[in-house]
Amino acid sequence: MNSNIRAYSIVLWVLLSSSFVWSDTIQVHNKITPIEASELMGVESDGMLYARIYYYKEVDEYLISKDAQGRMQPIVAIPSQSSQSIERPDRWRYQLYPYPKNFDRQLVFSFNKEDLKDNLSNIEYQKLGAVNIGNAKGWDFYIVERDFNVEGYNAAEWHIIKPLRETKEKAENMIKQLIKKTFLTSVPNAHEFEQAFVRKGNELNEGERAFLAQRTPIVQETLKKIAGKSIAARVTPTIALVASGGGYRAMLGTVGSLVGAQETELLDAITYMIGLSGSTWALGSLVTRNVTPVQLKETLIALIKNNITDINTEEARLISEALLLKYAYSQNLTIVDIYGALLATRLLGDYQKNRHQVYLSQQIDSIKDAHMPFPLYSAVRRGVGVKSTWWEFTPYEIGSAAFGMYIPSWAYGRKFYAGKSLDFAPEQSLGYNLGTFGSAFAAEFKIIYSELVSSIDEPYKGVIEQITHFIDTKMSQGALTKFSDKRTKYSWATVHNFMAGMPESPLRYEKEIRLVDGGIDFNLPYPLVSNKNKHRKADIIILLDYSGNISDLSALKGCEKYAQDNGLLFPPIDYTDITTRAITVFKDDTNLAVPIIMYMPLVKDQAVWQKQKADPAYAAFVPLLDSFDPVTCEQAGFCKTQNFAYQADQSVRLTGQTEFNFKASASIIKKVIVDWVDSHEKKIDK
């Protein structure tokens, strides 16, 4: 009896299953207007859409489906606001049970007929619109424009799910408008009604060119003092101070080096200062406050005594409001938003209630008279199957020389399409940018988050938890849950892609740009002044390396490899014993076009220390440094990258070490500069 029932069941199952594999005809409705198509393509269009049916065969490849005779599926043209009948071929039936889902049929569509090639890679497929057209999906399919993307719906989705989603979106928009009305009045936005445009080309922007015109005479006057003679503009070197990442260790190390540069009168000889991760926290704090390095040192020492997670209810309220405002503008929220807000709470604590309303573009006021070097901040774009590209952030613009496209800093985070901004969202906060620059921080987010929540009182504890849940489930695809026990290098800063819809951009189909700490590539932001962008090349580069595990020299080796991979001039490097010296100079005496590299790791040069500590000029360093070793401190002391709280005496010792190193190396640096000037003058005279 049971065997008969089983047999009948199998027959019935086969009969029912067969109803889902026959060939039949579907109707595809192109609901996109010519105006919408023109906006999507960035050029005038009649709205003609092209569609083709594909089978998914392998993990990394889509294939055109073939009928029983092995014929390729045709490309079908569907005019705007019209419908077209398309034969739906059989599902591939290599297996009876279970149905091979990955062999089902996908209708892929594009305004460019050339996009629908016979074979599509997974990456190519992801950039096109598509809808599953299996028999169970019905006979009618609708193609529409939504948020500057082409989307496909089956009949059920079109008549039921789409209206429900639109109703939900209307309700969400009402909430977002209420948030904007509540908080925007207190948020400065000098460009509230100004549309932003993408600038194409790697020429320096007008603001940076104006800065250089003012900075060059300052550098020349400084070099005149150093060299004891006048320096012509044509033999004035571009000197760059390039600082690594390494959490608070790198931040404080940078501050100490800047103090040393200032007190040896070398700071005014420097044109660019470039940061990565922790060093950007120092540079950003310096330029934003428009203070001297000594003043910055005093300010930061007072601010970082408490951990970044040690916040009160008022600080939690400010964080909540900052995150809610991003939500109101439909901007991406990731772990970096919380991290950046925590950094702003601590490092910009003297701004009180305005600490999340400090912006990168405001730094223009600090550098307009060029009395300090031009600041450059770095991040990289990385991802699965994505080649690493370096991005630069300046007070004026944000972009990448790899793509040759830039937007004003005040427009970063806005939605863009075809080179124009689509909304008037406020600028991303400096705290968010600092979080982006340092998003490969070494602390475990699980620990940070638990400490954060435990320190907050209601009701903002609940608000933070709800926002975190939203980030995790809606924006980060479970990143907090999935990676809570791993390093947060798995987190990314995610913003709207300002190159979307630009035909000349390789990222024209991408909705978002995902950026991460440049240290994920290598821990020195040399690429920003490497001549990768031929309009910004440093002649003399001072590399300040505060990396952890300094002995492996991975940051310097990364610079060398980057130069080799990109065909850039770079001096030969002898790695012998350079982590025992405060400074090592690398140059190519046979080719004056090769930049000079001065490498300064965070180490204690025992030979220099024993020589200089007896000098009265260095007497103040003796009680700080005589028993201090930064390498040991990084391995087992308070200098660990995971440490986000420094007591005053710890900050003073660490900044003291890098200040001493710079001062003790100043004579070498000055000689290198003078020799560079002399050699180039001789070359010109010849």
Summary of the structure (lengths in Angstrom):
residues: 686
radius of gyration: 29.4
end to end distance: 106.8
largest distance: 108.9
contacts: 2304
relative contact order: 0.11
helix: 46%
strand: 19%
